[in-house]
Amino acid sequence: MLLKDEVGMLQRVPLFSAIEPTKLKLLAFTSDRVSYSAGQILFRQGDEGDAAYVILSGRADILVDSDSGPIKVAELEPNSIVGEIAILCNSSRTATVRAASPLEVLRIRKDHFLRLMSEFPEMTIEILRVLADRLSHTTADLIDARSAK
Amino acid sequence: MEPSLARYIWTHTKKQQLWILMIVVLSMIPYFMSFDLPKLIINGPIQGRGFEQPGATQPFMRLHYNLPFIGEVQFFSGFQLDREATLFALSLVFLLLVVINGLFKLYINTYKGRLGERMLRRIRFDLVDRVLRFPPFYFKRVKSAEVATMVKDEVEPLGGFIGDAFVQPVLLGGQALTAMLFIVVQNFWLGMIAAGIVAIQIVLIPRMRRRLIVLGRERQLTARALSGRVGEIVDGIGAVHVHDTSNYERADIAARLGLIFKIRFDLYQWKFMVKFLNNFLAQVTPFLFYMIGGYLVIQGRLDVGQLVAVIGAYKDLPGPMKELIDWDQARQDVQVKYQQVVEQFTVDRLIAPRIGVLTIDDPDPMTNPLSAINLSIADDGGAMLLDRVSLQVKPGETVALVSTATGGAEALAEAFARLNWPDSGRVASGADDLLELPEAVTGRRMSYASSDVFLFQASLRDNLLYGLKHAPLTSVPYDGAAADQHRWNMHEARLSGNPDLDIHSDWINYASAGATGPHDLFEAVRRVLDAVVLSRDILDLGLRSSADLTRHTELARRIVELRAALRTRLEHEGLSGLVVPFEPGAYNKEATIGQNLLFGAAAGPELADRALAANPYFASVLRQAGLDRTLYEMGMEIAEQAIELFADLPADHQFFQQLTFMSAEEIPTYETLLQRLKNRPHEAVSENDRAMIVTLSFAYIEPRHRFGLLSDELMSKIVAARNLFYENLPPELQNAIERYDPAKYIAAATVMDNVLFGRVGKNHPDAPDRIRSIVYDILDELGLYAELLDVGLDFNVGSGGRRLTSGQRQKLDVARALLKRPDFLILNRPLSALDQRMQDKVLRNVLEEARRDAHSPAIVWVVTNPAMGMMFDRVIVFDMGKLVEDGTPETLLAGNGIFKELLS
């Protein structure tokens, strides 16, 4: 996959859709292309967050540790981004991500990601939007869960 | 040291001085003979005196003398020669005298020069020898750069002077005196006039020179202080930048240079003033002759002949006088310099020579307890560091010294190491005062390491083994020219009062490290490195450096085996994708295009980095392979992409780390280049511009940069070009490149690159770490672990060891102290740069390693954390310079003292 295809993929990620293609190209160029085989771990719950990942092809599982072993809580599909929370909050990873099939990802390093945010407000706003969206979803889920009790 | 320079020179060179004086006097004979000869030639054969008759002959080389009482005696009647033959004969004699005079001069100058150089060598050695014997406190006050400049620069002029020290005044004084006498003989009163003027010169000039001496001393002191300051700036460069004080330093240096300038300028002014006066006095004498002598002639009291003779004789006087005065000037100059240096090197309580005397045989173990008796030590400010402390450390005992902030345990450790001398009381080994023991005992049977580590600028190995180099233990067999050279070296060393110790001998005392020779020393080294947890760091250094193949032959010999083992292992673990190996007939996608073309490691500057594209042979290969245009277009494409991506970014943006083709500074250059070359046909582009563009393509790696520029066809073309390149490699490039060969070790590449023989794929995030641990495993399996450690030991630690981290330096210092296997191991907060966990680990290892093989040294350890005391037999607690608690850790813990308080 070439740089220009990656740019095309990045454009399809909601977070980056508002950013102009030349900047996306820069982001793609300065990021590492990494491949994983099925079962390999991208990062583990509790690790320090040093990068965010954009899934280019393949699928990955999000796992959370529990008393009865890891539980799969979600699945990642191409064009999704994962791992950005730990970067933003300077916290450790809240979940483990494992490749469920041969996986191609773009690894965006923490300092690059933060630099991009400070340079492109439109991207920051987009990230805020996504996060706010997730928060409202989570809140709705919480209300559902409480009322179902 | 001898305070008078003249006496110093005379003591060491009187025989030589007398000899050279004799030679100089001897050389006068042919010298004066050659004066007389031109007259003989002109008057005789040329003008024809004595050859008035055709066919007349004259005797040549007739030896006859008028001896008193006996009358004329003829020794040899001579050859009868006619006019032409006499001319030739006399001319040849003249030539002979020229040669003899020249040879005399050559011999005298060489002799004097050698004499001077030998004395210079002696002085320098004496000075450094004294530095080695200075008491420790002296070094708190001197700057190293000042000492260095004294030894190197300030005594330098002495060498030139020493040869002339005695010969010159005798010779010139003799000449001047003769000329004077000659004048007096011609006319007494005119002679007195000349003598009067000379007397004025002799009295006045030295008086005026006194100021010159003062200025000369100031010049020397200011110059020395300058070099001290420059040394300080270099050592403290970090502090200068951290505090933005570089301009303060500039101002300080400028002020010092201004002062030096002023002193030097004053010096010049005075010097030329004195010179002027001197010349004037010399010229005033003929004036007096003309006036007074002339007046006397007119008056008829002196005849013209006498006056002319006096004036004639006078012309021989100013020359020697002037040189004599110059000599005196030089004498005063070097005398001042010498005194200045000697003053600095005259120090109280110099360590006696017997303490540091060379001892070949190892001393007996120290079986007596080490004790401090009423020991008090004050710091430079007079504050008490230790106040009447008495204690005893028995052989084999392990003692932790625990100290509060003002405790003084460090001072005690330094006193045991003889680095801090007692102000009162003493430190003793049994009944002997420790300071009276020779270093051959304390330096071999005791060892010391502290947090303040000094490493020499040499390899890790040299620094580690430094503590074993006490005496030359082998005599090196020399043969042929080397033997002559060695004999000469030793002979000269003795003549200059230097020791005749051979630096090339093997100085390493293997026995004290528990080894028998170079072959099994490594075991001991490895154990101490393991003990201080430094082996892994050194292995890493070894992997990253290129091995010296003359020393590490094993690596090169087994490289094929190593590479194969790595492949098998990677396959076995399903990691084959991690490394893409170099194969002579295939393109390596993880390597750059440049590496694929060259397929070798550049061993010289001709084919390295940027020079590659500009190399004419390489360019011709590209043309032949039909790659020149392709790579040019590729370079243009890369330049465009790079500029599009990076042109708007500020030069310090971190994204530039990813841009491997060009640096941030080069972007504007390439931007203009791109505009200029766009749409211009390939043929019309100049060689230089073409190289600039083609170079960009050399750094390209498809999987990493992903511009989509590499096709299968291009790859096969590149592999073909590679073969073409090696087929016709011109002889001058043979040594500039080492071709990758799966069966050969590449000397110019690092050990890691050699083992990998390929490139690590970029798209595996943890590949480098995994591969490194696999490589270590393999080296260990194949028994090459030691070899790699040895490669790492070649690492040069840099000035003061600054290429190592402070933690590594401290570990190395402890390893060095351990390696000696001492009877008393003194460790003074040795690991302060490490975290507590690591300190505990090293402490445990060191205690174990020191007691290996039933060895049981006493260990005195000034601990940074009281809890570490729990690992020792005995804990001694210091507070306010006093010993406050002493006992086993358990008893102290059971009590209610400071130790318990410190622990909680």
Interface residues (C-beta under 8 A of the other chain):
Chain A: M1 L2 L3 K4 E6 T22 K25 L26 A28 F29 T30 D32 R33 V34 S35 R107 D111 H112 R115
Chain B: E644 L645 F646 H653 Q654 F655 Q658 P703 R704 H705 R706 F707 G708 K762 N763 H764 P765
